[in-house]
């Protein structure tokens, strides 16, 4: 009896894993850059669809940030904040670490593309 329960639980775990892989297999994991200020979406860019490099400038009463976009990567290339940590961070190409400009309340993060971390990563 005990062996049947263990076998049933093992088969249930295998079936659940297979279902999860099949359901997730249809999704395309493309890197999408999301630029937000105070949590409000300003721009969303599919980094795989960028043909030519370009820049965007975001300004408000707190200051200005210039974002450079190339195929597969993005960065803050200029900012008039005092510390310029966001500029010094350089290019990002996955969701591992976002770019944050605290003085201007601007964040650049990448969703998808295989670099997103979950709660079990470490």
DRENPA-3360 file (N, C-alpha, C; in nm, 2 decimals, always signed):
BEGIN
1 = XXXXXXXX = +0.08/-0.12/+0.00/+0.00/+0.00/+0.00/+0.09/+0.13/+0.00 ~ +0.19/+0.13/+0.09/+0.28/+0.24/+0.09/+0.35/+0.26/-0.04 ~ +0.39/+0.16/-0.10/+0.46/+0.17/-0.23/+0.37/+0.23/-0.34 ~ +0.24/+0.20/-0.34/+0.15/+0.25/-0.43/+0.13/+0.40/-0.41 ~ +0.13/+0.45/-0.29/+0.12/+0.59/-0.26/+0.24/+0.67/-0.31 ~ +0.36/+0.61/-0.29/+0.48/+0.68/-0.33/+0.48/+0.68/-0.49 ~ +0.45/+0.57/-0.55/+0.44/+0.56/-0.70/+0.34/+0.66/-0.75 ~ +0.22/+0.68/-0.69/+0.12/+0.77/-0.73/+0.18/+0.91/-0.72;
9 = XXXXXXXX = +0.24/+0.95/-0.61/+0.29/+1.08/-0.59/+0.40/+1.11/-0.69 ~ +0.49/+1.01/-0.72/+0.59/+1.03/-0.82/+0.54/+1.06/-0.96 ~ +0.44/+0.98/-0.99/+0.37/+1.00/-1.12/+0.30/+1.13/-1.13 ~ +0.24/+1.17/-1.02/+0.17/+1.30/-1.02/+0.27/+1.42/-1.04 ~ +0.39/+1.41/-0.98/+0.49/+1.51/-0.99/+0.54/+1.51/-1.13 ~ +0.57/+1.40/-1.19/+0.61/+1.39/-1.33/+0.51/+1.45/-1.43 ~ +0.38/+1.42/-1.40/+0.28/+1.48/-1.49/+0.26/+1.63/-1.47 ~ +0.28/+1.68/-1.35/+0.27/+1.82/-1.33/+0.39/+1.89/-1.39;
17 = XXXXXXXX = +0.50/+1.84/-1.38/+0.62/+1.89/-1.45/+0.61/+1.90/-1.60 ~ +0.56/+1.79/-1.66/+0.54/+1.78/-1.80/+0.44/+1.89/-1.85 ~ +0.33/+1.90/-1.77/+0.23/+2.00/-1.81/+0.28/+2.14/-1.80 ~ +0.36/+2.17/-1.70/+0.42/+2.30/-1.69/+0.52/+2.33/-1.80 ~ +0.60/+2.24/-1.84/+0.69/+2.25/-1.96/+0.61/+2.27/-2.09 ~ +0.50/+2.20/-2.11/+0.42/+2.21/-2.23/+0.35/+2.35/-2.23 ~ +0.30/+2.39/-2.12/+0.23/+2.52/-2.12/+0.33/+2.64/-2.14 ~ +0.44/+2.63/-2.08/+0.54/+2.74/-2.10/+0.62/+2.73/-2.23;
25 = XXXXXXXX = +0.62/+2.62/-2.29/+0.69/+2.60/-2.42/+0.65/+2.69/-2.53 ~ +0.52/+2.73/-2.53/+0.46/+2.81/-2.64/+0.50/+2.96/-2.63 ~ +0.54/+3.00/-2.51/+0.57/+3.14/-2.49/+0.71/+3.18/-2.55 ~ +0.71/+3.29/-2.62/+0.84/+3.34/-2.67/+0.90/+3.43/-2.56 ~ +1.02/+3.40/-2.52/+1.08/+3.48/-2.41/+1.17/+3.58/-2.47 ~ +1.11/+3.69/-2.52/+1.18/+3.80/-2.58/+1.21/+3.91/-2.48 ~ +1.33/+3.97/-2.48/+1.36/+4.08/-2.39/+1.29/+4.21/-2.42 ~ +1.21/+4.26/-2.33/+1.14/+4.38/-2.34/+1.18/+4.48/-2.24;
33 = XXXXXXXX = +1.24/+4.59/-2.28/+1.28/+4.70/-2.18/+1.16/+4.78/-2.15 ~ +1.14/+4.80/-2.02/+1.04/+4.89/-1.96/+1.10/+5.00/-1.89 ~ +1.06/+5.12/-1.94/+1.11/+5.25/-1.88/+1.00/+5.31/-1.80 ~ +1.02/+5.33/-1.67/+0.91/+5.38/-1.58/+0.97/+5.50/-1.50 ~ +0.87/+5.59/-1.46/+0.91/+5.69/-1.37/+0.79/+5.69/-1.27 ~ +0.83/+5.68/-1.14/+0.74/+5.67/-1.03/+0.64/+5.55/-1.05 ~ +0.68/+5.44/-1.12/+0.59/+5.33/-1.14/+0.50/+5.34/-1.26 ~ +0.51/+5.46/-1.33/+0.42/+5.48/-1.45/+0.50/+5.45/-1.57;
41 = XXXXXXXX = +0.45/+5.36/-1.66/+0.52/+5.32/-1.78/+0.53/+5.43/-1.88 ~ +0.66/+5.47/-1.92/+0.68/+5.57/-2.02/+0.70/+5.51/-2.15 ~ +0.77/+5.40/-2.16/+0.81/+5.34/-2.29/+0.83/+5.19/-2.26 ~ +0.79/+5.11/-2.36/+0.82/+4.96/-2.36/+0.88/+4.93/-2.50 ~ +1.00/+4.86/-2.50/+1.07/+4.84/-2.62/+1.11/+4.69/-2.63 ~ +1.07/+4.63/-2.74/+1.11/+4.49/-2.77/+1.26/+4.50/-2.82 ~ +1.35/+4.46/-2.74/+1.49/+4.48/-2.78/+1.54/+4.39/-2.90 ~ +1.46/+4.29/-2.93/+1.50/+4.21/-3.05/+1.45/+4.27/-3.18;
49 = XXXXXXXX = +1.36/+4.37/-3.17/+1.31/+4.43/-3.29/+1.37/+4.56/-3.32 ~ +1.48/+4.60/-3.25/+1.55/+4.72/-3.28/+1.64/+4.70/-3.40 ~ +1.62/+4.78/-3.51/+1.70/+4.77/-3.63/+1.82/+4.86/-3.63 ~ +1.79/+4.98/-3.59/+1.90/+5.08/-3.58/+1.91/+5.14/-3.44 ~ +2.03/+5.17/-3.39/+2.04/+5.23/-3.26/+1.98/+5.37/-3.26 ~ +1.92/+5.40/-3.14/+1.85/+5.53/-3.13/+1.86/+5.57/-2.98 ~ +1.82/+5.70/-2.96/+1.81/+5.75/-2.82/+1.68/+5.81/-2.79 ~ +1.64/+5.81/-2.67/+1.52/+5.87/-2.62/+1.56/+5.96/-2.50;
57 = XXXXXXXX = +1.50/+6.08/-2.49/+1.52/+6.16/-2.38/+1.39/+6.18/-2.30 ~ +1.40/+6.16/-2.17/+1.29/+6.18/-2.08/+1.32/+6.30/-1.98 ~ +1.24/+6.40/-1.98/+1.26/+6.52/-1.90/+1.13/+6.54/-1.81 ~ +1.16/+6.59/-1.69/+1.05/+6.64/-1.61/+1.11/+6.75/-1.52 ~ +1.04/+6.79/-1.42/+1.09/+6.90/-1.33/+1.21/+6.85/-1.25 ~ +1.23/+6.72/-1.23/+1.35/+6.67/-1.16/+1.48/+6.67/-1.24 ~ +1.46/+6.66/-1.37/+1.58/+6.65/-1.46/+1.56/+6.57/-1.58 ~ +1.67/+6.54/-1.65/+1.67/+6.47/-1.78/+1.76/+6.35/-1.78;
65 = XXXXXXXX = +1.71/+6.24/-1.85/+1.78/+6.12/-1.87/+1.77/+6.09/-2.02 ~ +1.89/+6.05/-2.08/+1.89/+6.01/-2.22/+1.92/+5.86/-2.22 ~ +1.83/+5.79/-2.29/+1.84/+5.64/-2.30/+1.89/+5.60/-2.44 ~ +1.99/+5.52/-2.44/+2.04/+5.47/-2.57/+1.99/+5.32/-2.59 ~ +1.94/+5.29/-2.70/+1.88/+5.16/-2.73/+1.95/+5.10/-2.85 ~ +2.00/+4.98/-2.84/+2.05/+4.90/-2.95/+1.99/+4.76/-2.95 ~ +2.00/+4.69/-3.05/+1.95/+4.55/-3.06/+2.00/+4.47/-2.94 ~ +1.91/+4.43/-2.86/+1.94/+4.34/-2.75/+1.99/+4.40/-2.62;
73 = XXXXXXXX = +2.01/+4.54/-2.62/+2.06/+4.60/-2.50/+2.01/+4.75/-2.49 ~ +2.03/+4.80/-2.37/+1.98/+4.94/-2.34/+2.06/+5.00/-2.23 ~ +2.08/+5.13/-2.22/+2.15/+5.20/-2.12/+2.10/+5.34/-2.10 ~ +2.14/+5.40/-1.99/+2.12/+5.54/-1.97/+2.26/+5.60/-2.01 ~ +2.26/+5.68/-2.12/+2.38/+5.73/-2.17/+2.41/+5.87/-2.12 ~ +2.31/+5.94/-2.07/+2.34/+6.08/-2.01/+2.23/+6.11/-1.91 ~ +2.27/+6.18/-1.81/+2.18/+6.23/-1.71/+2.23/+6.35/-1.64 ~ +2.14/+6.44/-1.60/+2.19/+6.56/-1.53/+2.18/+6.55/-1.38;
81 = XXXXXXXX = +2.17/+6.43/-1.32/+2.17/+6.41/-1.18/+2.31/+6.42/-1.12 ~ +2.32/+6.45/-1.00/+2.45/+6.48/-0.94/+2.55/+6.36/-0.94 ~ +2.50/+6.24/-0.91/+2.59/+6.12/-0.89/+2.61/+6.04/-1.02 ~ +2.52/+6.04/-1.12/+2.53/+5.97/-1.24/+2.56/+5.82/-1.23 ~ +2.51/+5.76/-1.12/+2.52/+5.62/-1.10/+2.45/+5.54/-1.22 ~ +2.34/+5.59/-1.26/+2.27/+5.53/-1.37/+2.35/+5.53/-1.50 ~ +2.42/+5.63/-1.53/+2.51/+5.64/-1.65/+2.62/+5.54/-1.64 ~ +2.68/+5.54/-1.52/+2.80/+5.46/-1.49/+2.77/+5.31/-1.49;
89 = XXXXXXXX = +2.64/+5.27/-1.48/+2.61/+5.13/-1.48/+2.63/+5.07/-1.61 ~ +2.62/+5.14/-1.72/+2.64/+5.09/-1.86/+2.52/+5.01/-1.91 ~ +2.55/+4.93/-2.01/+2.45/+4.85/-2.08/+2.39/+4.74/-2.00 ~ +2.26/+4.71/-2.01/+2.20/+4.59/-1.96/+2.14/+4.52/-2.08 ~ +2.14/+4.38/-2.07/+2.08/+4.30/-2.18/+1.98/+4.19/-2.12 ~ +1.97/+4.19/-1.99/+1.87/+4.09/-1.94/+1.81/+4.15/-1.81 ~ +1.73/+4.07/-1.75/+1.65/+4.12/-1.63/+1.72/+4.10/-1.50 ~ +1.85/+4.08/-1.50/+1.93/+4.05/-1.38/+1.93/+4.17/-1.29;
97 = XXXXXXXX = +1.97/+4.29/-1.34/+1.98/+4.41/-1.26/+1.92/+4.53/-1.34 ~ +1.83/+4.60/-1.28/+1.77/+4.72/-1.35/+1.86/+4.84/-1.34 ~ +1.84/+4.94/-1.42/+1.91/+5.07/-1.41/+1.81/+5.16/-1.33 ~ +1.86/+5.22/-1.23/+1.78/+5.31/-1.15/+1.84/+5.45/-1.13 ~ +1.77/+5.55/-1.16/+1.81/+5.69/-1.14/+1.73/+5.74/-1.02 ~ +1.78/+5.74/-0.90/+1.70/+5.78/-0.79/+1.66/+5.93/-0.79 ~ +1.75/+6.02/-0.82/+1.71/+6.16/-0.82/+1.60/+6.19/-0.92 ~ +1.59/+6.12/-1.03/+1.49/+6.14/-1.13/+1.37/+6.04/-1.12;
105 = XXXXXXXX = +1.38/+5.94/-1.03/+1.28/+5.84/-1.01/+1.25/+5.76/-1.13 ~ +1.36/+5.74/-1.21/+1.35/+5.67/-1.34/+1.40/+5.53/-1.32 ~ +1.34/+5.43/-1.38/+1.39/+5.29/-1.38/+1.38/+5.23/-1.52 ~ +1.49/+5.16/-1.56/+1.49/+5.08/-1.68/+1.51/+4.94/-1.64 ~ +1.42/+4.85/-1.68/+1.43/+4.71/-1.64/+1.39/+4.63/-1.77 ~ +1.45/+4.51/-1.77/+1.42/+4.42/-1.88/+1.34/+4.30/-1.83 ~ +1.23/+4.27/-1.90/+1.15/+4.15/-1.87/+1.17/+4.06/-1.98 ~ +1.18/+3.93/-1.95/+1.20/+3.82/-2.05/+1.34/+3.81/-2.09;
113 = XXXXXXXX = +1.37/+3.74/-2.19/+1.50/+3.73/-2.24/+1.59/+3.63/-2.17 ~ +1.53/+3.56/-2.07/+1.60/+3.45/-2.00/+1.68/+3.50/-1.88 ~ +1.68/+3.63/-1.86/+1.76/+3.68/-1.75/+1.69/+3.71/-1.62 ~ +1.55/+3.69/-1.62/+1.47/+3.72/-1.51/+1.50/+3.62/-1.40 ~ +1.51/+3.67/-1.27/+1.54/+3.58/-1.16/+1.41/+3.56/-1.09 ~ +1.39/+3.44/-1.03/+1.27/+3.41/-0.95/+1.31/+3.40/-0.80 ~ +1.21/+3.37/-0.72/+1.24/+3.37/-0.58/+1.33/+3.25/-0.54 ~ +1.34/+3.15/-0.62/+1.43/+3.04/-0.58/+1.57/+3.05/-0.63;
121 = XX = +1.60/+3.16/-0.70/+1.74/+3.18/-0.75/+1.83/+3.22/-0.64 ~ +1.95/+3.18/-0.66/+2.05/+3.22/-0.55/+2.17/+3.17/-0.58;
% end
